[in-house]
């Protein structure tokens, strides 16, 4: 199989509780046990490719407990910290858009979905390296009204013939930036936010964290829209 999977979503592989478990969900799995997990899956001739998730059934009771990810060589722990999500999130080495990886490739779809599928739960965080399109991103920054009616600072870029949008999501960081405030104070506020947005993009030296959904734009879910949180 070739990464990413043609299904457009990562696969998940389950290890039974009587085979292996993790003693402490609060701590990362040791490399030795991660290697044992990989040996077990290989012995089972599991169709394992980069980006797939591995789930320990003994520990998979809450959000991302017992969930790990394969990077094509080894099995890794998810990242856990207070900066992004202490319930676990996608490691930086896995990036969307590059190699044709869809934005929602690791999205968790629970029982409320028509077709539930295991992913990384509790957040929609993804990584993308904008270096190759940084000039386009900076030049295309604008203040405009979205199709859903909200006013927003955004930009666009084209990657492998497909146009993507980045919306600057400042809603959670300053309650003053309401849609009505942006509408009335569009000139000064929009100019300041555009400068700030430009600075964030230009200061990056590696992959940036984005989300594929935003509570402030709950009606906007698209395979070509990323949200960059206000820094």
HELIX and SHEET records of a PDB file:
HELIX    1   1 UNK A   31  UNK A   43  1                                  13    
HELIX    2   2 UNK A   98  UNK A  100  5                                   3    
HELIX    3   3 UNK A  131  UNK A  133  5                                   3    
HELIX    4   4 UNK A  134  UNK A  139  1                                   6    
HELIX    5   5 UNK A  179  UNK A  184  1                                   6    
HELIX    6   6 UNK A  186  UNK A  203  1                                  18    
HELIX    7   7 UNK A  215  UNK A  217  5                                   3    
SHEET    1   A 4 UNK A  12  UNK A  15  0                                        
SHEET    2   A 4 UNK A  53  UNK A  56  1                                        
SHEET    3   A 4 UNK A  67  UNK A  70 -1                                        
SHEET    4   A 4 UNK A  75  UNK A  77 -1                                        
SHEET    1   B 2 UNK A  79  UNK A  81  0                                        
SHEET    2   B 2 UNK A  85  UNK A  89 -1                                        
SHEET    1   C 2 UNK A 125  UNK A 128  0                                        
SHEET    2   C 2 UNK A 208  UNK A 211 -1                                        
SHEET    1   D 4 UNK A 142  UNK A 145  0                                        
SHEET    2   D 4 UNK A 151  UNK A 159 -1                                        
SHEET    3   D 4 UNK A 162  UNK A 169 -1                                        
SHEET    4   D 4 UNK A 225  UNK A 229  1                                        
END                                                                             
